Amino acid sequence: MSFDDTNEWLTPMEMAERCGVSAETLRYYEREGLLDRVARGEGNHRRYSADDVAWVGVLRCLRVTAMPIREMKRFAELVRLGDAGVADRVELLEAHRVEVLAKRAALDDALQMIDHKIDVYRRSLAGPPTADTAGRSTTPTLGGRGVRSRP
């Protein structure tokens, strides 16, 4: 890819700002082979295109969903294969989707418990503990140490 003044080219700092990542993250992606063929401008300075912005958006999505770097590399390799890699990309993303849904379910369960504990602790601040309508004890903990007493 060569530098072309007819396109909008971004410096590393502009790219980092536009994508919501650090310049170091961009360099890391390049070193790991996740971001390749970065154009060079005057003085051999990196210049990023709109396609690079879109690709970093994909990479950020994969990272925020906790895809391991090795799988991200595999995905990038499959993208570079063009149409020949589409079926494998679908398979990789479907497997990752299953993992993301499982993590989301676990987070939803954890969030419910956190919300319940917040409610319990707020009520304990307001007065003596009572039983809630779900039949769960509202006694926060034994002596505030996070351990319930055993019957």
C-alpha positions, 0 to 999 in steps of 0.5 A: 500500500502506498501513500496517496494524497487523494485519500484521507490518511490518518497519523498514528495519533489521529488513528488512535483517537478515532479508534479509541485505542492507544498508539501503542495498541496500534503498534502491538496489533501491527507487531502481532500481525493483526494489522498489516500493510500500514501505508507509509507517508513522508519520512516513512511515517505510518498513515492509516486508511478508512479500511484500517479504521474499520478493521481496528473496530473489528479487532476491538469488538473481538477483544472486548468479547475476550477473544484470545489473541491467537484466535484473533490472529487466526481470524486475521489470517482467514480474512487475508484469504478472502473468499477462501476463508469465509466458511472458516471465519463463520465457524470461528465466529460462531464458536466465539459467539457461543462463548460470549453468550455463556459469559454474558449469562454468567455475568447476568447471574453475577449482576443479579447477586450483586443487585440483591446484595446491594438491596440487602445492605441498603435495607440493613442500613435502614433498620433491623433485617427482615426476611425478603419475599423470595425467602432469602435471608437478608442478614448481610453477613456474620459480623461483616466478614462475608461469612454466614453463620451455620445453623 
